[in-house]
Amino acid sequence: MGRTYKVGATITPTLDSERDLFGVTGFKASYIDKSNGTVTAVPDAFSEIIKTVDGNSSTANGIAVAGSNTITVADGSQFADGDVVEDANGNKYYLLTVTGNALETKTKLAADIADGDAVTQVGNTGLYSVSFSIPTAGEYNILMANPSVNMQNEIIPVTVANEVLDDAQTKLDDIKNELGITRSEVKFRAYV
């Protein structure tokens, strides 16, 4: 089941590479009007969500061989489980565990890391998003793909409506105000 958005509201689909792909470009999005099959390209590019990190760094202590899942550094206390690090070759890796000075990566090392090369904490998340709006009410499929990383079509169904539930609540509140109905309870809304 898709989500409902108001006409012109910002829609921000997000792709999750499951912490495997960092710094990737080439993601494309479009939306398909289900009533007539019209495909509209989203002109903006996806960007990776980057979190703020301290940028801690240490040097490799010995050679880390391509194809392995372990980088030994001089000071493992600079990193934590779940960090993403970048080697001197520009390759980024998600850290499953940090045990002493041994960093266990989720994916295999793409290239050798030389003794003394810098290993630096970066804020890459492997999450990619783009924001856009759809100007006409209807039923749509948002289509996302990136053939360069073998990502075929991912589809998110959405409904775009002229009025949404929040509009109805606002109208009810306006009617209560016009009738002079006051309330003493506090109203909260929670969103996911």
FENVEN-V919031 format. One record per residue. N is the residue number from 0. RES is the residue in one small letter. PSI is psi in degrees with one decimal (NA if undefined). Layout:
<<N & RES & PSI> <N & RES & PSI>>
This chain:
<<0 & m & 133.5> <1 & g & 176.6> <2 & r & 153.4> <3 & t & 133.8> <4 & y & 152.7> <5 & k & 149.1> <6 & v & 129.0> <7 & g & -5.7> <8 & a & 152.8> <9 & t & 128.9> <10 & i & 130.9> <11 & t & 83.7> <12 & p & 143.5> <13 & t & 132.7> <14 & l & 139.8> <15 & d & 117.3> <16 & s & 7.6> <17 & e & 37.4> <18 & r & 36.3> <19 & d & -28.8> <20 & l & 119.6> <21 & f & 140.4> <22 & g & 25.1> <23 & v & 143.1> <24 & t & 175.2> <25 & g & 3.3> <26 & f & 136.9> <27 & k & 147.6> <28 & a & 152.0> <29 & s & 168.5> <30 & y & 143.4> <31 & i & 123.5> <32 & d & 115.5> <33 & k & -23.2> <34 & s & -28.8> <35 & n & -0.6> <36 & g & 4.7> <37 & t & 130.3> <38 & v & 127.5> <39 & t & 122.3> <40 & a & 141.4> <41 & v & 119.9> <42 & p & -26.9> <43 & d & 150.6> <44 & a & 152.5> <45 & f & 149.4> <46 & s & 150.1> <47 & e & 138.4> <48 & i & 123.4> <49 & i & 124.5> <50 & k & 157.3> <51 & t & 127.7> <52 & v & 167.7> <53 & d & -23.3> <54 & g & 30.2> <55 & n & 152.9> <56 & s & 152.8> <57 & s & 169.1> <58 & t & 150.8> <59 & a & 137.7> <60 & n & 88.3> <61 & g & 170.0> <62 & i & 134.1> <63 & a & 121.0> <64 & v & 136.9> <65 & a & 137.7> <66 & g & -15.0> <67 & s & 174.1> <68 & n & 18.9> <69 & t & 133.0> <70 & i & 123.9> <71 & t & 127.9> <72 & v & 165.9> <73 & a & -34.1> <74 & d & 91.4> <75 & g & -15.9> <76 & s & -10.3> <77 & q & -9.5> <78 & f & 162.6> <79 & a & 157.2> <80 & d & 135.3> <81 & g & -7.9> <82 & d & 159.8> <83 & v & 131.2> <84 & v & 156.9> <85 & e & 135.9> <86 & d & 178.0> <87 & a & -17.2> <88 & n & -4.1> <89 & g & 3.4> <90 & n & 141.6> <91 & k & 143.2> <92 & y & 138.4> <93 & y & 133.2> <94 & l & 116.9> <95 & l & -48.3> <96 & t & 153.1> <97 & v & 115.1> <98 & t & 105.7> <99 & g & -118.3> <100 & n & 8.6> <101 & a & 124.1> <102 & l & 117.0> <103 & e & 120.8> <104 & t & 150.9> <105 & k & -42.2> <106 & t & 160.5> <107 & k & 148.4> <108 & l & 132.2> <109 & a & -25.7> <110 & a & 159.6> <111 & d & 145.7> <112 & i & 118.7> <113 & a & 151.7> <114 & d & 130.0> <115 & g & -8.7> <116 & d & 146.4> <117 & a & 140.7> <118 & v & 119.1> <119 & t & 137.4> <120 & q & 131.1> <121 & v & 164.8> <122 & g & 10.3> <123 & n & 141.8> <124 & t & -17.2> <125 & g & 9.4> <126 & l & 134.0> <127 & y & 134.6> <128 & s & 162.0> <129 & v & 146.2> <130 & s & 139.9> <131 & f & 174.7> <132 & s & 159.0> <133 & i & 122.9> <134 & p & -5.6> <135 & t & 136.7> <136 & a & 146.3> <137 & g & -174.3> <138 & e & 130.6> <139 & y & 156.6> <140 & n & 125.4> <141 & i & 127.6> <142 & l & 127.7> <143 & m & 142.3> <144 & a & 160.1> <145 & n & 88.7> <146 & p & -26.9> <147 & s & -21.2> <148 & v & 21.6> <149 & n & 33.2> <150 & m & 108.3> <151 & q & -166.8> <152 & n & 126.0> <153 & e & 133.2> <154 & i & 136.1> <155 & i & 118.3> <156 & p & 138.6> <157 & v & 154.8> <158 & t & 134.4> <159 & v & 123.9> <160 & a & 153.3> <161 & n & -33.9> <162 & e & 144.6> <163 & v & 176.7> <164 & l & -38.7> <165 & d & -34.4> <166 & d & -41.8> <167 & a & -41.8> <168 & q & -40.7> <169 & t & -42.4> <170 & k & -42.3> <171 & l & -41.7> <172 & d & -40.0> <173 & d & -41.5> <174 & i & -44.5> <175 & k & -41.7> <176 & n & -41.8> <177 & e & -34.2> <178 & l & -6.4> <179 & g & 18.5> <180 & i & 121.4> <181 & t & 158.9> <182 & r & 151.7> <183 & s & -10.1> <184 & e & 153.1> <185 & v & 134.9> <186 & k & 132.8> <187 & f & 150.9> <188 & r & 141.1> <189 & a & 141.8> <190 & y & 151.3> <191 & v & NA>>
